């Protein structure tokens, strides 16, 4: 009897070992598959299209990028689907993936929106972006809460999403106007921004105030200190999130991804521009980690990348680090920036912008890419 029990125990133990090994091998197989799927470190570039430029010139430009190690182009066509449809096959032929880059809530010179002055964001001072623009003349921000203005933006997203061959609709300016500018830009505007200034604090339009008052039973215009009113801040963060989440549904309906250019990392984006991108439904974010804007060193590219990756832990959203070419002093710094991004969890890097990339830059990118 004792011998029989020992035999059964040994048989059961053997089964457990076999099962454990099987699970381990399955787990490793899954991990290897995931590594293989996500292992490619991509290189991209933002570029603005010109309808007057010939197909031959575009083919030459796209070939230059591809020969320099670039994998994808994020193209701003001023939300023109026809121009985008013309450029996609030219870029694809050269081996590049195409993303449809759109200025979302900031819609300068939008001929349709300009017919509706009530669509625009309003500052705490009561001035509208329609005719009183903060910082620069091209800051014409639409309200993300008002149904008509948000539907206009989402309609533009859908128009781009329908274009065959694109990888994603790529949202830019998907936020509020800067409540705080990057530190290196302040002297340019002769500004000191130690506190939230009312002329840069948006959106106090009737639609936003009315909806907030209905939900929270208070009027932000009557708040003693709106900068510490978390409900009012979250209301605006959630207004942007709602537009993104709807855009995500639209893009995926047309079998496209949704990506976005965002501020360096979620806490910073939250503080500076009412943008909390770690809460969004989105496939990939391209944080613009332009270190020179913030008087930071190259290693800050790694720091900010790591912050964003950590905030997205457990989520499928990827991080693709944006690098500002004019802010680099040398090709050595370009190489360092790319390696800092990769070391800290980015799945790729993108460069702003195509016009700024020199032949030397492209040579460096190609060399770094071959070494990864």
Secondary structure, DSSP 8 states (H G I E B T S, - for coil): -HHHHHHHHHHHHHHHHHHHHHHHHHHHHHHHHHHHHH---EEEEEEE--TTS-HHHHHHHHHHHHHTT--EEEEE-TT-HHHHHHHHHHHHHTT-EEEEEEE-SB-TT-TTGGG-GGGB-BBTTS-BTTTS-SSSTT--BB-SSSHHHHHHHHHHHHHHHTSTT-SEEEEES-S---SS--GGGGGGGT---SS--GGG-B---HHHHHHHHHHHSS-GGG-S-GGG-HHHHHHHHHHHHHHHHHHHHHHHHTT-EEEEEE-SSHHHHHHHHS--GGGS--SEEEEB--GGGGT--THHHHHHHHHHHHHTTTSS-EEEEEEEGGG-SSHHHHHHHHHHHHHTT-SEEEEE-GGG--HHHHHHHHHHHHH-
